[in-house]
Amino acid sequence: MSTINNIFVVAGESSGDQHAANYVKEHKRVNPEAVFTAIGQQELNNSGANIIFNSEEISVIGIIEVISKYSKIRKALNIAYNHIINSKPDLIVLVDYVEFNLKIARFAKKYNIPVLFYVAPQVWAWREKRIKKIVEVVDQLAVIFPFEERIFKKYTQNVTYVGHPLADDPRFKPTDLKYNHRMTTIGIFPGSRESEIRNNLYRMIDSIRIVKNDDIYSKNIKIFYANATAKKLLVHLLPEGWSALLVDGKDLSEIKKCQKVITASGTVTLELAMMNIPMIIMYRLSPFTYFIMKHLVKLKYIGLVNLILGDSLGSQPVVKEFIQPDYSDEVQVMVELQRIDNDISYREKIEDGYSQVRKTLKPGAAMNVAKIANKMIR
């Protein structure tokens, strides 16, 4: 009997693409005969998966943003549905990107194809009751935070805390450079999605207050892009001459040269914490999306680095957040940047919080997911 298994992997975001790629590599060790087809980005492609749709085209957040990309999202869904019908994969592994991936999970249920959801939907942030509907269409959940396992186990026993992907990656070990020896004074991370970049970039730039005719190169500022699509957009949006400040966000050696950063929310906040880089989180949604979300989200903080510690979600934040920032917030960001620079004890407090975060996140995620996945197809 053939041991070949066909596995369909779907990842919608840059960070999810990396997590999915690591899983694929580990599954190949567990089962070298497995064949992977994917909706994903460059990292999944590099892992050897056959990409049938580039998810950079549908990487968005927010209600208005999703509407603007509706035709591409529908196209991607149809490609996924047709692949499921025609190829009948032995297993579907969904990575993050909740709304899109849950549609695929529901569709797969009709064809009795098992579904593993890795990097579980963050419904604990605002729709915990929705977990009941999720467990109806997902056979197994692989979660990456200890608190997620506790929450999901209220509704299902088919959930496992597998560890966090970043804990396995030696590249994310804390920087060896002393603070004053780091050459980049401020790093800017505007996000990976088009909508994030458009909403965040100018607020972040305004917060560092570069005079129009000032020499930006002498300020040692870097702007980090997540992927080729993000870089292209940033080149278009940045003021004249600023494109020279762009650096590949996957170049961790450059990130570790940053004294401090301003960043959008997301996995990048954990990456920076793992590398011991002081940060300020700034995040802006479209006005309509924010109006809807602020009535639904029950958390005080949105940065993952601020949700891990403490007895309950957000009870022990590590860094400052500025959500839907206005002009007065930009001033406060400038004050916070100066405090990080000048107050050594304050900076050490942030670094102590990072150390606790690193101790909380256990290694082995990708291999643990591979083992779960392999059991599901035997």
DOTI-164177 format. One record per residue (C-alpha): y negated, x negated, z; residue in one letter. Coordinates in steps of 0.001 Angstrom, whole numbers, padded with zeros to 6 digits, always signed. Layout:
YXZA...
! end
This chain:
+000000+000000+000000M-003478-001276-000904S-005678-002372+001995T-008869-001957-000020I-011367+000360+001663N-014491+001715+000033N-017409+001919+002452I-020816+003451+001662F-023728+002012+003669V-027209+003560+003787V-030254+001820+005277A-033812+002949+004649G-036053+000471+006451E-036510-003294+006290S-035129-003758+009815S-032250-001352+009155G-031438-003266+005984D-031044-006449+008029Q-028856-004745+010653H-026713-003191+007919A-026312-006540+006172A-025122-008203+009387N-022613-005399+009898Y-021267-005795+006341V-020767-009537+006871K-018833-008929+010098E-016721-006147+008580H-015685-008505+005809K-014279-010791+008503R-012344-007909+010037V-011220-006596+006649N-011815-009020+003732P-010577-006424+001237E-013314-003890+002040A-015726-003010-000778V-019294-001984+000044F-021701+000175-001929T-025168+000740-000495A-028569+002272-000588I-030614-000561+000846G-032813-003557+000228Q-032569-007308-000329Q-030565-008259+002763E-027805-005756+001993L-027763-007040-001562N-027412-010598-000263N-024493-009527+001928S-022486-008647-001165G-022956-004886-001145A-023463-003181-004493N-026948-001619-004313I-027192+001692-006161I-030762+002473-005022F-033503+000251-003567N-034660+001977-000374S-037995+000159-000397E-039071+002976-002725E-038553+005628-000029I-039546+003706+003107S-042183+006012+004629V-043105+007636+007917I-045101+010777+008646G-045198+014287+007226I-047874+013732+004589I-046315+010449+003524E-042872+012024+003091V-044345+014801+000949I-046026+012234-001308S-042666+010491-001847K-040614+013671-002104Y-039463+013167-005706S-038174+009640-005001K-036485+010777-001794I-034786+013611-003647R-033695+011172-006350K-032187+008845-003744A-030369+011730-002051L-028921+012889-005348N-027687+009359-006069I-026038+009315-002627A-024487+012752-003104Y-023123+011857-006535N-021640+008641-005189H-019901+010545-002397I-018493+013101-004844I-017374+010582-007474N-016221+007683-005300S-015027+009516-002185K-015651+006557+000160P-013283+006025+003070D-016214+005750+005460L-019970+006193+005450I-022057+003945+007693V-025597+005200+008205L-028201+002833+009674V-031337+004291+011257D-033640+006261+008857Y-032739+009465+010644V-033974+012402+008531E-032650+011012+005269F-029363+009827+006745N-028590+013048+008592L-028787+014873+005252K-026135+012498+003951I-024045+013046+007094A-024118+016833+006591R-023129+016413+002956F-020261+014054+003857A-018950+016603+006359K-018230+018989+003480K-015861+016400+001990Y-014256+015385+005314N-015528+011816+005020I-015961+010146+008429P-019483+009063+009363V-020552+006263+011680L-024230+006223+012675F-025448+002758+013660Y-028883+002423+015308V-028802+006013+016451A-031553+008554+015794P-034286+008158+018400Q-034244+011844+019282V-034666+010910+022944W-038341+010350+022119A-039135+013946+021340W-036146+016119+020401R-033294+015382+022787E-031836+018882+022297K-031304+018022+018647R-028480+015706+019691I-026156+018729+019640K-026726+019106+015891K-026327+015389+015294I-022922+015137+016966V-021710+018038+014803E-022071+015928+011629V-021592+012376+012953V-018142+011235+014030D-019183+008111+015932Q-022489+006790+017280L-023181+003079+017756A-026322+002685+019876V-028284-000499+020531I-029921+000236+023897F-028162+000961+027207P-030368+003979+027924F-029315+005559+024618E-025657+005585+025624E-026546+007399+028857R-028553+010022+026989I-026034+010666+024191F-023103+010872+026611K-024583+014102+027922K-023476+015596+024605Y-020552+013493+023285T-018076+010838+024320Q-018063+009384+020787N-020882+006978+021550V-020802+003247+022289T-023488+000803+023342Y-022649-002051+020976V-025420-004431+021983G-028601-005266+020117H-028565-007128+016757P-031385-009447+017759L-029381-010815+020682A-026939-012365+018180D-029487-014122+016039D-030259-017662+017217P-033322-017711+014990R-035039-015373+017448F-034741-017694+020422K-038071-018290+022223P-040466-020683+020530T-040468-024249+021828D-044180-024639+021080L-046584-024536+023990K-049276-021886+023634Y-052126-024298+022872N-049972-026205+020389H-049454-023188+018134R-051550-023506+014993M-051989-019793+014163T-054470-018154+016517T-053651-014568+015468I-050813-013117+013433G-051097-009634+011934I-048054-007430+011281F-049239-004208+009593P-045739-002744+009101G-043091-002544+006397S-043722+000915+004945R-046512+001710+002485E-047900+004434+004742S-047912+002122+007780E-049740-000614+005929I-052387+001741+004579R-052959+003292+008004N-052921+000084+010067N-054247-002812+008013L-057993-002228+008158Y-057986-001323+011863R-056189-004564+012595M-058581-006599+010473I-061598-004928+012103D-060190-005771+015524S-060418-009507+014902I-064032-009186+013773R-064327-011636+010927I-067889-011726+009604V-067954-010991+005885K-069185-014412+004832N-067400-016358+007563D-064753-018925+006679D-061556-016983+007346I-059402-020050+006740Y-060908-021899+009701S-059790-019062+011993K-056113-019857+011445N-055139-016227+010849I-051888-015190+009151K-050877-011778+007794I-047111-011257+007644F-045479-009057+004999Y-042045-007453+005444A-040812-007452+001843N-041901-007865-001774A-043159-004280-002029T-045273-004703+001102A-046694-007973-000197K-047753-006367-003464K-049548-003589-001612L-051254-006019+000777L-052550-008106-002119V-054090-004928-003498H-055628-003769-000190L-056884-007000+001357L-060500-008146+000962P-061167-010787-001666E-059740-014142-000679G-057562-012800+002135W-054359-012868+000063S-054188-016587+000802A-053423-015658+004415L-050187-013848+003516L-046932-015228+004895V-043358-013988+004518D-042444-012042+007673G-038915-013443+007441K-040243-016975+007943D-039663-017152+011687L-040854-020737+011897S-044311-019490+010882E-044195-016583+013332I-043371-018982+016164K-046599-020844+015401K-048613-017747+016427C-050393-017822+019762Q-050602-014023+019769K-050260-011125+017335V-051419-007629+016544I-048483-005584+015324T-047434-002136+014235A-044688-000458+016246S-041019-000874+015374G-038284-003479+015654T-040860-006213+015124V-042033-005695+018727T-038568-006701+019948L-038423-009637+017559E-041721-010938+018909L-040527-010461+022490A-037344-012401+021730M-039480-015233+020344M-041868-015044+023316N-045013-014283+021292I-047689-012262+023190P-048588-009108+021296M-050797-006059+021126I-049374-002939+019490I-051678-000930+017210M-050339+002071+015366Y-052026+004731+013306R-050571+007792+011557L-052285+010110+009105S-054459+012594+011062P-052228+015560+010241F-049027+013734+011166T-050565+012571+014432Y-051725+016107+015261F-048153+017357+014901I-046478+014415+016618M-048682+014304+019702K-047460+017809+020600H-043831+016796+020178L-043458+013232+021438V-042989+013158+025203K-043163+009392+025672L-046243+007586+026914K-045350+004483+024869Y-043857+004074+021400I-043245+000316+021170G-039568-000459+021733L-040485-003450+023869V-042175-001000+026273N-039190+001362+026594L-036365-000934+027682I-037269-001862+031245L-037552+000389+034291G-035627+003348+035661D-036835+005725+032935S-038207+005399+029405L-041599+003726+029418G-041741+003322+033202S-042167-000470+032972Q-044290-001366+029911P-044704-005005+028959V-047624-005085+026495V-050707-003018+025662K-050537-000230+023081E-053362+001344+021103F-052142+004466+019334I-054350+006188+016758Q-057082+003634+017535P-060776+004242+017012D-063798+001918+017217Y-063754+001730+021024S-060081+000737+020882D-060925-002057+018464E-063311-003420+021087V-060575-003179+023732Q-058191-005028+021432V-060697-007856+021147M-060958-007958+024947V-057164-008019+025259E-056881-010860+022729L-059348-012897+024764Q-057486-012135+027988R-054218-013360+026480I-056013-016542+025442D-057821-017246+028693N-055792-015710+031540D-052695-017859+031981I-051232-015714+034776S-051620-012589+032632Y-049886-014313+029723R-047064-015422+032031E-046656-011819+033220K-046086-010735+029612I-043598-013570+029112E-041733-012580+032300D-041376-009078+030881G-040009-010550+027664Y-037450-012544+029665S-036209-009339+031325Q-035943-007639+027921V-033840-010511+026577R-031475-010283+029548K-031049-006516+029040T-029994-006681+025379L-026389-007866+025025K-024979-009722+021970P-022113-008713+019664G-023604-005631+017954A-022590-006244+014337A-019020-007247+015204M-018635-004309+017595N-019803-001927+014865V-017375-003528+012406A-014483-002976+014808K-015440+000672+015337I-015804+001171+011583A-012455-000412+010815N-010684+001852+013324K-012281+004889+011686M-010689+004128+008313I-007167+003288+009496R
! end
